[in-house]
Amino acid sequence: MPRLTLDEIKTLLTATNDTPRKSFSIEGYSRAAVLVPLILTGNSFDLLFTKRTESVETHKGQISFPGGMVDAADRDVFHTALREAHEEIGLTDSCIEIVGILDDMATPTGFVITPIVGVIQELPELAPNNEEVAEVFRVGLDFFSQPSSGRTELREFHGRKHEVWYYDWQDKVIWGATAMMIRSLLKKLKLA
């Protein structure tokens, strides 16, 4: 699998010549945004994930990217993603370079999520919020780009069957919206 440089990632994520980004809202759904953190590690990239605690309101114990609901005070979805990353794991926006935005995604739990891709060249010491985050971990982007790493199941959502992706990494299962964001990122980077 070819390794991408930071410049290649920026170019692929900002390309406007392919399909326009899907942006939408659904009546009754809450707007949310997440940061998809790409950490530069030598000549490759890792994705940074959180495992949610069992005490959070939604998606208990699931693997996710840092993020949450858009607040009225947020300027835009970029602000939401950066604010939530700071609140959840202590990332400051000064260490994050926003390089792209992926298609909006709807979840069966009533959220429309906008994934914001940010590159971190030097990961600072993190300060996870123990009420929301049970664990923070990294997985190499190369792992997700290998066809043997993922599997799918058909699930019904809004009366239609949808393909749901799963990635088994060590003792964790990355699935649902988080896995779909990974798939979206891989397609944009021409790795899937």
N, C-alpha and C positions, 0 to 999 in steps of 0.2 A: 504494500500500500504506500503510495507516495506521501511524503511528509510535506506539509504546506508551511510556507514562511508567513510571518506576520503580515507582510505586504500583500501576499496572495490572498490571505484570509480577508483582509480589508477590502481588496478589490472584488472578491467573490460576494461578500456580504453587501456591498454597496452597488453592485451591478444592477442597472435598470433595464437592461435589454431582455431579460427573461420575464416570466409571468409577474405581474404586479402583486405586491403584498396584499393578502386578504385581511381586511379590517372590517369588523362588523359589531353589532350589538344585538342582543336578544332581550325582548321585553321581560322583565322580572329577574334577569340575571345581574349579578354584581360584576363590576369592572375590576380587574386585578392586573398586576404587572409583576414579572419576575426578572431577576438578573440571571442570565446564563453566563457564568464566569468561566472564561477560558484563561488558564494560567500557563504562561510561557515557562517551560521546563527544558532548558538546554535547547535542543533543536526540535522539540515537539510540544504538544499542548495537553494539559489535563483539564477536565471539567470538575468544578467544585460543587459538591452536593451537601445538603443537610438531611438528617433524619429527624423528623418531627417528633416531639414528645407525645406521650399518651394523654396529656392534659390540655392540648390545644383544642379549639372548638371544632375544626374540620380536618380531615385527612390525617387522623391520629396515627403515629408511627410510620407514616409513609416517607419515602425518599422524594425530595423536592429540590428545586433551586430556591435561593432566598427570594422572597417576594410576599405580596399580599394585596389586600384591597386598596383601591384608589381612595384616598381621603379628599375631602372637599378642599383642603388647603394645598394639595399637590398641584404644581403647575401643569404637569403632564405625566404620561406614563413613564417617561424616563426618570422623572423626579421620584415617582412611586417606587420604581425598582431600586434606585440608589438608596432611598430612605429606608426601605425594608431591609436591604442588605446590611445597612449600618445597624438598624435596630436588632436584627436577628443574629448577626455574626461579627459585628464590629468593623466591617469594611467601610473605609471612608472613600468618598467619590474621588479624592485626589490620587488614589492608586489605581483607578479604573478608567480605561479608555473605551468609550462606547464606540463600537465598530459596526453595529447593524441592528436590525429589528426583524423579527420573524413574523410569520402569519399569526393572526389571532387564533385562539383555540377555545372552544366551548367545552365545559366539563359537565358530566351528568349531575354534579352537585351544585350547579347554578352559577358558575363563574365564566366570564369571557376573559381570558388571560392574554396579555400582550408580552411576549418574550423579548427582552432587550439583551443583546449580546455585548459583553464587555471583556476586554483583555486586561489581564493583570500581569505585568512584567516582573514585579517583585511582590510576592505575597507577604503582607505584614503579619504580625502576630494577631491572631483572631481572638475575639472575645464573645463566644456564643452566649445568647440569652437562654439561660437554663430552663425558663418557663416554656419556651417555644422549641428549642433545638436540643435534641438528645446527643447528636453527634455531627461532626463535620468531617467529610472525607473527600478524597480526590480519586478520579479514575481517568486513565489515559484516553484521549480521543481515539487513538489507534484501536483500542478495545472495541469501541462502538462501530468502527468502520469495517470490522471483520464480519462477513455475512453469518458466520457460525455463532456470533455472540448474541444475536437476537432471536426471538420467537414471537409468533403472533397467535391471537385467539380472536374469534368473532364474537362481539358483544352487541346487544341491542341498545340503541340510544335514540330517543325521539321516534320510535317506530321503525327505525332503519338499522340494519346490521352494519357495524363498523369494525375495522381491523384494529385491535388493541395490541400494542407492542410491549414486550417484556424483555428485560436484560437481567440475567442472573450474574451478579458479581460478588464473589466471595460469599458471605452469608446474607447478602442483601438482594432484594428484588426491586429493580427500577422499572416502573410500569406506568400506564395511564398517560396523563397529560405530560408528565416529565419525560417519559419515553418518546412521546410524539414530538416534543420540542427537540429532543436529540435527533430524531429522524429528520425533522425539518432543517435543522442545522446541517446535518450530513448531506442532505440533498442540495442545499444552497452552496456547500463547499465542494460539491461533486465527488463526495466520498461514499455515496449510496446510490 
